[in-house]
């Protein structure tokens, strides 16, 4: 197994409207790209919800209303280090809402590789690179249909 760096908490916003989920698109130097939900690591001293609200303002340029915790999962994320390593993350997925008049756009401090924010149809998730992949199949379902703690996801 690859070396594992220290554990990190990550919060993500699940924002669904009219059959679409709000995502960021990220592009990388090797030409690859992927979609992910807004979010990131809370800063020291922030609660999970405070960190999520700050991350959304920075990345999608909007305040969000945090409605409920939907899922928690463990993830080992590959890191581009020399030698290669993994980062252990605990992923907290919260159902959130943006204002009705929100139009997707990059916020004032987008992620390093973030190039767009858009509504992606939930039916399109299986045909796109989505991170973390373990959440993609759960987005269309009802939270009551799945456990809160998912264990290990990819």
N, C-alpha and C positions, 0 to 999 in steps of 0.2 A: 504494500500500500504506500502511496505517496505521503510525504510529510504533511502534517495538518497544522495550520496556523491557529491562533487563538479564536475562540468562539465569538461570533458577532450576531447581535439581534438585528433583524431587518423587518421593517413595516412596509406593507403594500396596500394601495387603495384599489378596491374592486368597485369600479363605477360603471354601471350598466344603464343604458337608455335605448329604447326602441330596438332591442335585439343586437345591440352593439356594445362593446366594452371599450373604454377609453384607455389607450395605450400610448407608450412612447416608442418611436422607432429609433434604433441605434445602429450606426454603421461603423465598421472597423477597417483598419488599414489593409487587411488582407482581402477586402472586397465583400466580406460576409456582413450580414445584418440580422437583427432579431427584434422582436416586439416584447415589451415587458410592461407591467403595470407601474404607475408612478409610485415612488417610495424610496426608501433607503434606510440608513442606520440613524437612530436617534443620537443626538449629541449627548455628552455627559450632562447629567442633571435634568434632561428632558424625559417626560413620560413617553410611552409608546405613542399615545394619541398626539401629544405636542410635537413629537418628531415627525409623525405622518403629516400633520397639518403644515409644518414648515417645509418638508420635502415637496409636498404638492404645490405650495405657493412658488417655490423655487423652480420646479420642473414644468408644471402645466399652467402656471400663472393664474391660479385660482385658489380661493379658500375652498375647503371641503367641509361638509358636515359628516362627521364620523358616526355611523348608525349602529354597527355591531361588529364584534369579532366573529369571523366566519370560520377560519381555519388556522391551525398552528402546525408547522411541519419542520422536520430536520432536513437539512440539505448540505451536501459537501460540494462546494463550487470549485471547479478547476481554476487555478490562478496561473497567469502567464509570468512565472518566475523562473530563475535559473538556480538550482534545479526546479523542475515543475513541482507544484505543491497544491494542496487543497485548502480552502477556507471553510470551516464549519460554521453554518448559519442556522439560526432558528428564525423561521419565516412566520410572521404574523400577518394574516390577510384580513383586512377590515372592509366591510361593505360601506361605501361612502356615497355622497351625493354632491354634485356641483350645482351652482345656480342654473335655473332653467334657460337663461340667455347665454350660457357659456359657449364660446366658440373655441375649439382646440387651437392652441398655440404654445410655443415654448415660453417658459417663464423667464425670469430675470437671471437665473443661475441654473441652466439645464445641466444634466449629467455630461461628462466629458465626451462621450460618443453620441449623445442624443442629437438627432437632426430633425425630428418631427414629433408632433402629438396629433393623434387622429382617433376617430371612432372606427374600430375594426369589427365587422360583423362576427358574432360568436360562431356562426356556421363556417367562417373562414379560418378559425384558429387551427384546426387540424392540418391545414394546407400551408401554414406559415411556421417559421421558426419562432417559438414563443418560450420565454424564460420567466420563471421555472416551468418546464414542461408539465410537471406534476400537478399544476393548478389548472391547466387548460381544459381538461375534461370536467372539472368541477364548476366552472364558471356558469354554464348553462343550467345547472341543476339547482334545486332548492337546498339551502343550507341544512334543512332538516333531514334531507336524504343522505347526508354524509356526516361522519364524525367530526368533531372540532379538531381533535388531535389526529393528524394523518400519519404520524410516524415519519419514516424516511421517504422523500420524494426525489425525483431527478429534475 
